[in-house]
Amino acid sequence: HYRSQIRKMRFFQRHHYWLLISEKFFQKHGGKGVFLGRFTGPLRPILPMVCGMFSMPWLKFLAGDFFSAVVW
């Protein structure tokens, strides 16, 4: 819903590199990026938002999130 407004948020204006790193990570790894991102410190809280920005199907996100929780 807030896809275009996320970049304008105060937090991401100060720490824009976190969003860039998350975007590159998501583009490189796609669906498995959700699984891998849960084990990568700075990406953990930002990756779900990036998946939403890129309109990732929610079932694909949920599958990666579920399996990472099981492994964790």
C-alpha positions in Angstrom: 0.0 0.0 0.0 2.8 2.4 0.9 5.1 1.2 -1.8 6.2 4.6 -3.2 6.1 6.4 0.2 8.6 4.1 2.0 11.6 5.7 0.4 10.4 9.1 1.8 10.2 7.9 5.4 12.6 9.6 7.8 14.3 6.4 8.8 15.1 5.5 5.2 16.2 8.9 4.3 18.9 8.7 7.0 19.7 5.0 6.4 19.0 4.7 2.6 21.8 2.2 2.2 19.9 -0.4 4.2 17.0 -0.3 1.7 19.4 -0.5 -1.2 21.2 -3.5 0.2 17.8 -5.2 0.9 16.6 -4.5 -2.7 19.8 -5.9 -4.2 19.6 -9.0 -2.0 16.0 -9.6 -2.9 16.6 -9.1 -6.6 19.6 -11.5 -6.5 18.0 -14.3 -4.4 14.2 -13.8 -5.0 12.0 -16.1 -3.0 14.9 -17.8 -1.2 15.9 -14.4 -0.1 13.1 -14.4 2.5 14.6 -17.6 3.9 18.2 -16.3 3.8 17.3 -12.8 5.0 15.9 -14.2 8.3 19.5 -15.2 9.2 21.1 -12.0 8.1 21.1 -9.3 10.9 20.4 -6.0 9.2 18.1 -7.5 6.5 15.8 -9.3 9.0 13.5 -6.3 9.8 13.7 -4.7 6.3 13.3 -7.6 3.9 9.6 -8.2 4.5 8.9 -4.6 3.6 11.1 -4.9 0.4 9.2 -8.0 -0.6 6.0 -6.0 -0.3 7.5 -3.2 -2.3 8.2 -5.7 -5.1 4.8 -7.2 -4.9 6.0 -10.7 -3.9 3.1 -13.1 -3.8 2.1 -13.6 -0.1 2.1 -17.4 -0.3 5.7 -17.4 -1.5 6.7 -15.0 1.3 4.9 -17.0 3.9 6.5 -20.3 2.7 10.0 -18.8 3.0 9.2 -17.2 6.4 7.7 -20.4 7.7 10.6 -22.6 6.7 13.1 -20.2 8.1 11.2 -20.2 11.4 11.3 -24.0 11.5 15.1 -24.0 10.9 15.7 -21.3 13.4 
